[in-house]
Amino acid sequence: MPKSTDSAGLHLMERFLSEDRLAASDVLQEIGSKDEARRVLTQLAGAMASRPDSLFRARMLRLGEEVMVRFRVQPSFCREQLGYSSPATLMQGAFSAVADAVARSVPLVQAPRPAVILPDQVVWVTTPVRLDFAGGWSDTPPISTELGGTVVNAAITLNGQYPVQVMAKLNQEGVIRLSSIDLGSRITIRTTAELLNHGDPRHWAALPKAALVLAGLGPSRPDIPLRKWLSVLGGGLDLNIFSALPKGSGLGTSSILGTAVLACLGRVLGEPYSTDRLISLTSILEQRMCTGGGWQDQIGGMIPGVKLIRTQRGVDQTVSLSWAVFDLRPGSALRERTLLYYTGQKRMARHILHNVVRQYLARDPVTLRTIDELKDAALEMKANLDAQDVDAFAQGIERYWTLKKQIDPGSTNPQIEALLKSVSRWTAGRMLPGAGGGGFIFLVARDPDAARQIRRRLTDSPPNRLARFFEYDVDQTGVKVTVL
């Protein structure tokens, strides 16, 4: 029954503090009027003021959005109590609070530093990409921060090559020149304002710009001249990036490119290589670009092999690793029965990711239950791989795909479903890596002959002119930093 007293807000705050999984939908059922909704919002403001916890704040703002929309609370009242005047700005505040929690995971350098490479030297970084087999979404903040994450993924090369490469060299012009080799695009940055303009993740230069600031190769404050900062470095910098895969491939390309750029810039400055620091910096980079991805992408590309990756709850997301058996030798069952196919459809994971985070912050029961199942399934996947049980592996892949679609229906679309249906008679397991919605498809055939049938069918009748098969191998090197 709805509560009709002035204690409604206090009652709900007590429940929020004691019930970490209390759903926003349950809270809304206890609010009986617009007046009670206003009292609840006032209590939300008081709770956030008394508890300076970024993730608690994110959850409160998400609840505030639900209350404001459901009871049509006036924008002026919300602005007065919460500092936000619309549902959209409340959610922006929630995502900013999540980003703030991630940013606290590693101290950042705020002063210019000299380069340690010679003027004629080039820092060259290569990385594989990531293919996930189980547990994705559990690595995404604030989910991983509050619940811990459990993922199984692989570092892979494609057609025998490293798909992501980054090169850096000093210049004497006192500017930053950014080049995308695969896009054939180039820009010259002469001012701090230009460097700090990296808020649009759709622009190819947003990622390297944000990485330059994060790594300390450029100022984070607009009042510091870029040329003055670069004079300490020893001149300017030429940074060339290359990704052989389109954005939205589903193989973690954007995050891994960010990792490669940060590793390259760290070597320019002579920073001791640290896997944990690089993982955390990439997570901060994702938040600064408003894409908000989890840690499994950069770990998948940085660290070789097929591995179970786990973190405990807390801001410190230091990973523990356990490698799995994954036999891709010629003639092996995994070699004969698995295929990797590019659908030709591009997508950006940002929107799917934001939907999942919104559901989690609202403590949606289906989302919470699915996250628990994803983590359990990852542990089972590791056991199945170690037993070299390919049929169980295929079932695990199929289960993973079901859970991805359960946590967000945007993981698939009619075109993807039609493609999967066209080869379903030969398929034992299938899923779209990453957040889904496009990009690559990973398939486990029923047997070697079924794999040949799938290859023949999709080669003869591709859904579009860009669709094609890629050969993949598990990489045993991971990120590689070389100075030439």
C-alpha atoms as one frame of an Amber mdcrd trajectory, in Angstrom:
protein
   0.000   0.000   0.000   1.277   3.520  -0.747   2.495   5.465   2.290   0.712
   8.766   2.835   2.822  10.288   5.598   5.786  12.649   5.521   7.987   9.690
   6.439   7.677   8.190   2.946  11.060   9.509   1.835  12.822   8.467   5.049
  11.290   5.024   4.834  12.600   4.589   1.294  16.059   5.871   2.172  16.281
   3.358   5.012  15.409   0.597   2.566  17.914   1.849   0.003  20.689   1.837
   2.582  19.856  -1.669   3.752  18.729  -3.328   0.478  21.401  -3.059  -2.194
  19.209  -4.847  -4.750  16.030  -2.860  -4.114  14.533  -2.171  -7.545  13.514
   1.333  -8.570  10.220  -0.161  -9.768   9.478  -1.330  -6.213  10.171   2.159
  -4.886   7.781   3.715  -7.382   4.986   1.430  -6.216   5.335   2.833  -2.689
   4.920   6.453  -3.796   1.271   7.423  -3.832   1.197  11.046  -5.014   3.170
  13.895  -6.510   3.656  15.367  -3.037   5.210  12.118  -1.856   7.356  12.071
  -4.973   8.686  15.519  -4.067   9.457  14.338  -0.532  11.328  11.352  -1.922
  13.403  13.594  -4.184  14.228  15.811  -1.210  15.374  12.760   0.718  17.459
  11.628  -2.262  19.242  14.970  -2.199  19.881  14.653   1.527  21.182  11.087
   1.193  23.641  12.106  -1.549  24.862  15.049   0.519  25.489  12.863   3.579
  27.125   9.982   1.704  29.882  11.090  -0.730  29.938   7.775  -2.606  29.982
   8.179  -6.400  28.211   4.913  -7.179  25.569   5.538  -4.514  25.042   8.937
  -6.110  24.644   7.309  -9.532  21.961   4.996  -8.182  20.146   7.862  -6.460
  20.136   9.970  -9.624  18.791   7.040 -11.632  15.964   6.680  -9.118  15.413
  10.431  -9.302  14.969  10.137 -13.055  12.299   7.450 -12.589  10.439   9.490
  -9.971  10.566  12.675 -12.024   9.207  10.951 -15.138   6.533   8.854 -13.434
   5.091  11.668 -11.314   5.852  14.575 -13.667   7.677  16.567 -11.043   8.415
  20.119 -12.146  11.919  20.780 -13.538  12.325  23.760 -11.207  11.801  21.564
  -8.133  14.287  18.962  -9.369  16.836  21.664 -10.136  16.413  23.129  -6.651
  16.708  19.773  -4.848  19.037  17.708  -7.037  20.788  20.209  -9.257  19.292
  18.715 -12.430  16.182  19.870 -14.239  15.364  17.046 -16.662  15.466  13.242
 -16.877  18.275  13.461 -19.450  20.483  15.614 -17.211  19.795  13.334 -14.246
  21.135  10.404 -16.264  24.113  12.462 -17.422  24.814  13.090 -13.756  24.534
   9.361 -13.017  27.009   8.440 -15.773  29.357  11.184 -14.610  29.248   9.722
 -11.102  30.202   6.297 -12.509  33.072   7.906 -14.418  34.232   9.629 -11.230
  34.380   6.294  -9.426  36.475   4.790 -12.245  38.813   7.805 -12.294  39.757
   7.212  -8.660  41.341   3.860  -9.536  44.731   5.323 -10.514  46.603   8.594
  -9.744  47.282  10.753 -12.788  50.300  12.925 -13.598  49.387  16.589 -13.931
  52.746  18.085 -14.963  54.652  18.056 -18.272  57.555  15.619 -18.595  60.439
  15.219 -21.045  60.487  12.399 -23.563  63.074   9.642 -23.096  63.327   8.589
 -26.749  65.790  10.100 -29.213  64.544  12.464 -31.936  65.019   9.810 -34.645
  63.462   6.925 -32.712  59.978   5.500 -33.264  57.876   3.763 -30.620  55.865
   0.990 -32.263  53.038  -0.922 -30.531  51.134  -3.931 -31.861  48.209  -5.763
 -30.249  45.795  -8.585 -31.004  42.053  -8.066 -30.537  39.597  -9.704 -28.125
  37.114 -12.542 -28.668  34.856 -13.099 -25.652  33.392 -16.509 -24.813  31.522
 -15.868 -21.537  30.810 -13.338 -18.799  30.735 -10.089 -20.760  28.805  -7.216
 -19.092  29.996  -8.335 -15.644  33.197  -6.354 -16.346  31.380  -3.058 -16.930
  31.375  -0.338 -14.246  29.473   0.112 -12.029  28.562  -3.598 -12.275  32.125
  -4.837 -11.830  32.852  -2.253  -9.140  29.893  -3.309  -7.005  29.673  -7.032
  -7.820  33.050  -8.050  -9.259  33.486  -9.404 -12.777  34.074 -12.860 -14.275
  34.919 -13.199 -17.983  36.481 -15.757 -20.335  38.042 -14.293 -23.473  40.873
 -14.745 -25.955  43.556 -12.573 -27.549  43.410 -13.284 -31.283  45.153 -12.336
 -34.501  43.196 -12.129 -37.743  44.441 -13.596 -41.002  47.832 -13.958 -39.332
  48.184 -10.243 -38.524  47.958  -7.899 -35.539  44.899  -5.739 -36.330  45.869
  -2.755 -34.128  49.121  -0.791 -34.410  50.317   2.590 -33.101  53.507   4.539
 -33.815  54.884   7.712 -32.216  57.845   9.952 -33.048  58.966  13.372 -31.818
  58.870  16.372 -34.146  60.474  19.800 -33.898  57.417  21.850 -34.925  55.905
  22.116 -31.442  52.572  20.641 -32.591  50.780  17.302 -32.348  50.089  15.607
 -35.671  47.547  12.795 -35.576  47.157  10.376 -38.473  44.745   7.498 -39.017
  46.451   5.229 -41.531  43.380   3.091 -42.212  41.095   6.115 -42.720  43.643
   8.219 -44.602  42.879  11.152 -42.289  45.234  13.596 -40.609  44.908  16.623
 -38.352  47.393  19.026 -36.770  46.725  20.217 -33.214  48.255  23.562 -32.271
  46.195  24.652 -29.260  45.041  23.169 -25.980  41.429  23.911 -26.920  41.773
  21.701 -29.991  43.315  18.910 -27.931  40.591  19.010 -25.279  37.850  18.813
 -27.901  37.407  15.037 -27.685  33.830  14.572 -26.492  32.413  13.026 -29.669
  33.338   9.300 -29.798  32.164   9.148 -33.420  35.146  11.240 -34.563  38.257
   9.178 -35.233  40.563  11.686 -33.460  38.563  11.724 -30.196  40.301   8.632
 -28.838  43.930   9.679 -29.457  43.204  13.207 -28.212  41.727  11.927 -24.952
  44.617   9.472 -24.578  47.203  12.229 -25.068  45.681  14.257 -22.235  45.267
  11.228 -19.989  48.877  10.129 -20.541  50.206  13.603 -19.759  51.421  14.442
 -23.276  49.146  17.471 -23.220  47.563  19.727 -20.579  44.189  18.906 -19.061
  43.476  22.583 -18.282  42.449  24.922 -21.105  44.467  27.842 -19.667  47.840
  26.089 -20.219  49.336  26.704 -23.687  50.001  23.521 -25.632  53.299  24.766
 -27.080  54.634  25.475 -23.586  53.715  21.957 -22.464  55.299  20.373 -25.536
  58.502  22.359 -25.041  59.115  20.298 -21.899  58.483  17.125 -23.906  61.252
  18.130 -26.302  59.215  19.340 -29.261  55.990  18.066 -30.759  54.694  14.574
 -31.430  53.595  12.627 -34.486  51.128   9.883 -33.547  49.982   7.377 -36.177
  47.182   4.921 -35.430  46.038   1.950 -37.458  43.047  -0.341 -36.999  42.453
  -2.979 -39.635  38.898  -3.483 -38.388  35.943  -1.119 -38.680  34.574   0.619
 -35.591  31.814  -1.510 -34.139  33.443  -4.842 -34.999  32.575  -6.313 -31.599
  36.177  -7.423 -31.022  37.047  -4.642 -28.574  38.903  -2.643 -31.216  38.290
   0.849 -29.815  39.321  -0.032 -26.259  42.342  -1.985 -27.480  43.367   0.901
 -29.722  43.150   3.108 -26.630  45.376   0.676 -24.748  47.891   0.646 -27.591
  47.996   4.456 -27.719  48.462   4.709 -23.940  51.214   2.057 -23.989  52.944
   3.922 -26.815  52.760   7.286 -25.064  53.915   5.744 -21.809  57.029   4.459
 -23.564  57.681   7.921 -25.045  57.766   9.234 -21.463  59.747   6.289 -20.115
  57.039   5.034 -17.762  57.706   1.525 -16.404  55.288  -0.867 -18.087  52.481
  -1.907 -15.741  49.601  -4.104 -16.884  47.326  -3.056 -14.016  47.944   0.647
 -14.612  47.324   0.301 -18.345  44.055  -1.539 -17.723  42.881   1.207 -15.347
  43.977   4.040 -17.643  42.044   2.513 -20.532  38.929   2.277 -18.355  39.306
   5.969 -17.493  39.781   6.739 -21.187  36.503   4.959 -22.004  34.682   7.052
 -19.404  36.187  10.316 -20.652  34.974   9.509 -24.148  31.492   8.764 -22.758
  31.576   5.216 -24.162  31.915   3.679 -20.692  33.151   0.207 -21.606  34.351
  -2.467 -19.222  37.822  -3.887 -18.667  37.552  -7.112 -20.627  38.395  -5.523
 -23.996  41.795  -4.137 -23.042  42.673  -7.222 -21.006  41.625  -9.453 -23.884
  44.001  -7.668 -26.238  46.859  -6.922 -23.826  47.237 -10.331 -22.243  47.888
 -13.365 -24.462  45.987 -16.618 -24.668  42.527 -17.728 -23.570  41.939 -16.835
 -19.941  39.456 -16.590 -17.117  39.593 -13.028 -15.773  38.152 -12.151 -12.368
  37.928  -9.073 -10.174  36.543  -8.520  -6.708  34.040  -5.805  -5.866  35.536
  -2.389  -5.130  37.119   0.566  -6.929  40.369  -1.394  -7.205  39.641  -3.691
 -10.145  42.977  -5.522 -10.091  42.500  -8.718 -12.089  43.317 -12.323 -11.306
  44.022 -14.577 -14.283  43.743 -18.281 -14.977  44.612 -19.566 -18.457  42.399
 -22.087 -20.253  43.114 -24.855 -22.741  42.148 -23.863 -26.289  43.600 -26.181
 -28.915  43.627 -24.641 -32.402  46.253 -26.927 -33.899  45.491 -28.201 -37.434
  42.983 -31.034 -37.240  41.753 -30.155 -33.740  38.011 -30.044 -33.093  38.089
 -26.329 -32.295  40.005 -25.585 -35.499  37.615 -27.676 -37.576  34.351 -26.517
 -36.014  34.710 -22.778 -35.190  34.295 -19.891 -37.632  34.554 -16.113 -37.396
  32.418 -14.141 -39.834  32.128 -10.397 -40.340  28.494  -9.428 -40.966  29.278
  -6.117 -42.694  27.003  -4.333 -40.204  28.565  -1.603 -38.092  27.288  -0.529
 -34.715  28.442   1.547 -31.738  28.258  -0.243 -28.392  27.744   3.024 -26.513
  23.941   2.992 -26.749  23.616  -0.695 -25.835  26.009  -0.165 -22.930  24.130
   2.850 -21.622  20.879   0.854 -21.660  22.418  -1.949 -19.615  23.945   0.469
 -17.092  20.608   2.277 -16.733  18.890  -1.047 -16.028  21.543  -2.019 -13.497
  21.398   1.331 -11.661  17.632   0.854 -11.413  18.326  -2.615  -9.971  16.133
  -4.220 -12.606  15.592  -7.794 -11.338  16.070  -9.408 -14.766  19.340  -7.535
 -15.255  20.656  -8.532 -11.820  19.688 -12.151 -12.358  21.297 -12.184 -15.808
  24.561 -10.760 -14.462  24.684 -13.546 -11.877  24.083 -16.122 -14.628  26.747
 -14.575 -16.859  29.357 -14.913 -14.125  28.367 -18.486 -13.306  28.453 -19.406
 -16.990  31.988 -18.019 -17.305  33.221 -20.405 -14.616  31.512 -23.298 -16.410
  33.073 -22.217 -19.702  36.552 -22.338 -18.192  35.912 -25.881 -16.916  34.556
 -27.010 -20.304  37.591 -25.623 -22.131  40.015 -27.292 -19.758  38.153 -30.584
 -20.313  38.451 -29.947 -24.090  34.724 -30.654 -24.382  33.842 -28.906 -27.652
  30.145 -29.791 -27.459  29.901 -28.250 -23.979  31.861 -25.239 -25.283  29.278
 -24.848 -28.070  26.440 -25.029 -25.556  28.190 -22.393 -23.462  28.497 -20.093
 -26.477  24.798 -20.541 -27.220  23.918 -19.812 -23.591  26.090 -16.698 -23.663
  24.210 -15.430 -26.706  20.873 -16.054 -24.989  22.019 -14.105 -21.914  23.319
 -11.217 -24.027  19.952 -10.870 -25.711  18.236 -11.184 -22.334  20.199  -8.338
 -20.786  19.584  -6.119 -23.824  17.434  -6.949 -26.890  19.573  -4.453 -28.849
  22.269  -7.122 -28.967  20.579  -8.422 -32.095  18.365  -7.188 -34.938  16.277
  -8.732 -37.753  19.201  -8.789 -40.183  21.426 -10.635 -37.701  18.661 -13.092
 -36.831  18.024 -13.801 -40.524  21.705 -14.479 -41.090  21.896 -16.833 -38.096
  18.732 -18.624 -39.189  20.194 -19.259 -42.645  22.900 -21.478 -41.116  21.065
 -22.727 -38.007  20.757 -26.315 -39.259  24.559 -26.645 -39.121  25.162 -24.603
 -35.964  25.701 -25.865 -32.405  26.545 -22.482 -30.872  26.574 -18.873 -32.049
  26.959 -15.401 -30.627  27.987 -11.867 -31.504  31.176 -10.845 -29.652  31.142
  -7.736 -27.494  27.881  -5.866 -27.041  26.414  -7.268 -30.241  24.148  -5.379
 -32.609  26.488  -5.951 -35.561  30.128  -6.615 -36.305  31.414 -10.197 -36.122
  29.660 -13.507 -35.496  31.393 -16.435 -33.812  30.001 -19.838 -34.794  30.559
 -23.365 -33.530  29.444 -25.915 -36.119  27.890 -29.272 -35.270  30.820 -31.078
 -36.885  33.583 -30.390 -39.449  31.274 -31.080 -42.389  28.687 -28.636 -40.986
  31.448 -26.013 -40.736  32.163 -26.490 -44.441  28.460 -26.107 -45.202  28.283
 -22.844 -43.221  31.361 -21.503 -44.990  29.960 -22.426 -48.393  26.538 -20.939
 -47.662  27.769 -17.569 -46.362  30.491 -17.290 -49.006  28.057 -17.959 -51.857
  25.216 -15.847 -50.406  26.667 -13.047 -48.248  24.180 -10.583 -46.699  26.130
  -7.647 -48.191  29.318  -6.925 -50.120  31.399  -6.360 -46.956  30.525  -9.645
 -45.247  33.331 -12.245 -45.225  35.128 -14.884 -43.189  38.288 -14.168 -41.201
  40.816 -16.751 -40.098  41.721 -16.374 -36.444  44.431 -17.708 -34.139  44.930
 -17.379 -30.410  47.814 -14.963 -29.853  50.536 -15.901 -27.369  52.274 -12.496
 -27.228  49.710  -9.827 -26.317  50.631  -6.152 -26.499  54.168  -5.574 -27.779
  56.055  -2.279 -27.366  59.206  -1.764 -29.454  61.541   1.198 -29.946  63.169
   1.349 -33.382
